[in-house]
Amino acid sequence: MAAKTDLLQGTLDLLILKTLALGEMHGFGIARRIQQISDSVLCIQQGSLYPALHRLEEEAWIAASWAPSENNRRAKFYRLTASGRKQLEAESRYWERMAAAIARVLRTT
């Protein structure tokens, strides 16, 4: 089992936006998808996830609606908006630049 990893500040928004680019889903589904894709390295806690979803909704990067979940319970489903897609592109470019810069520093001897 992989150890839990704290996320770098600012990466949760990027992960949520990228996950929603794959399709509409409810909060638990978002957390589960991130955990699955990261081979359980990234475990998003509800105390971090739902404030982030609320913040992204206020920014109009995601939109939400209520619908029945897989187990027929009422759940809030989130989807990426057009402005959210633009934000995802911008944040992805920024993350790739930062990751490349950090990798260059780590490769120095």
C-alpha positions as CSV (number, residue, x, y, z in Angstrom):
1,M,0.0,0.0,0.0
2,A,1.3,3.4,-1.0
3,A,1.8,6.1,1.7
4,K,-0.6,9.1,1.7
5,T,0.9,12.1,0.0
6,D,0.1,15.7,0.8
7,L,-0.6,17.7,-2.3
8,L,1.4,20.8,-3.2
9,Q,-0.6,24.0,-2.7
10,G,-2.6,24.7,-5.8
11,T,-2.6,21.2,-7.3
12,L,-6.0,20.1,-6.0
13,D,-7.8,22.5,-8.3
14,L,-5.8,21.2,-11.3
15,L,-6.6,17.6,-10.3
16,I,-10.3,18.3,-10.0
17,L,-10.5,20.2,-13.3
18,K,-8.6,17.4,-15.1
19,T,-10.8,14.7,-13.5
20,L,-14.0,16.5,-14.6
21,A,-12.6,16.9,-18.1
22,L,-13.1,13.1,-18.3
23,G,-16.8,13.5,-17.5
24,E,-19.4,14.7,-15.0
25,M,-19.2,13.1,-11.6
26,H,-20.1,13.6,-7.9
27,G,-17.6,14.5,-5.2
28,F,-16.9,11.0,-4.0
29,G,-16.4,9.9,-7.6
30,I,-13.9,12.7,-8.1
31,A,-11.9,11.7,-5.1
32,R,-12.1,8.0,-6.0
33,R,-11.0,8.6,-9.6
34,I,-8.0,10.7,-8.5
35,Q,-7.0,7.9,-6.0
36,Q,-7.4,5.2,-8.7
37,I,-5.5,7.0,-11.4
38,S,-2.6,7.8,-9.0
39,D,-2.4,4.2,-7.8
40,S,-3.6,5.3,-4.3
41,V,-0.7,7.8,-3.9
42,L,-3.1,10.7,-3.9
43,C,-6.0,10.4,-1.4
44,I,-8.2,13.5,-1.3
45,Q,-10.0,14.0,2.0
46,Q,-13.5,15.4,2.1
47,G,-12.3,18.3,4.2
48,S,-10.2,19.4,1.3
49,L,-12.3,18.3,-1.6
50,Y,-15.6,20.0,-0.9
51,P,-14.2,23.4,-0.1
52,A,-12.2,23.2,-3.4
53,L,-15.4,22.2,-5.3
54,H,-17.2,25.1,-3.8
55,R,-14.4,27.5,-4.7
56,L,-14.2,26.2,-8.3
57,E,-18.0,26.6,-8.6
58,E,-17.8,30.2,-7.4
59,E,-15.1,30.8,-10.0
60,A,-17.6,29.4,-12.6
61,W,-14.9,26.8,-13.6
62,I,-17.3,24.0,-12.8
63,A,-21.1,23.8,-12.6
64,A,-23.3,21.5,-10.5
65,S,-26.7,19.9,-10.5
66,W,-28.5,17.4,-8.3
67,A,-29.3,13.9,-9.6
68,P,-29.5,10.3,-8.4
69,S,-26.2,8.6,-7.9
70,E,-25.4,4.9,-8.8
71,N,-26.9,3.8,-5.6
72,N,-30.1,5.9,-6.2
73,R,-29.2,8.6,-3.6
74,R,-29.4,12.2,-4.4
75,A,-25.9,13.6,-5.1
76,K,-24.5,16.8,-6.5
77,F,-22.8,16.1,-9.9
78,Y,-20.1,18.5,-11.1
79,R,-19.1,19.2,-14.7
80,L,-16.4,21.4,-16.3
81,T,-17.5,24.7,-17.9
82,A,-16.0,26.3,-20.9
83,S,-14.1,28.7,-18.7
84,G,-13.0,25.8,-16.5
85,R,-11.6,24.1,-19.6
86,K,-9.5,27.3,-20.4
87,Q,-8.4,27.3,-16.7
88,L,-7.4,23.7,-16.9
89,E,-5.3,24.4,-20.0
90,A,-3.6,27.4,-18.3
91,E,-2.9,25.5,-15.1
92,S,-1.6,22.4,-17.0
93,R,0.9,24.5,-18.9
94,Y,2.0,26.2,-15.6
95,W,2.3,22.8,-13.8
96,E,4.4,21.3,-16.7
97,R,6.8,24.3,-16.7
98,M,7.2,24.1,-12.9
99,A,7.7,20.3,-13.0
100,A,10.3,20.6,-15.7
101,A,12.1,23.3,-13.7
102,I,12.1,21.2,-10.6
103,A,13.3,18.2,-12.6
104,R,16.2,20.3,-14.0
105,V,17.2,21.3,-10.4
106,L,17.1,17.7,-9.2
107,R,19.3,16.5,-12.1
108,T,22.1,18.9,-11.3
109,T,25.2,17.5,-9.5
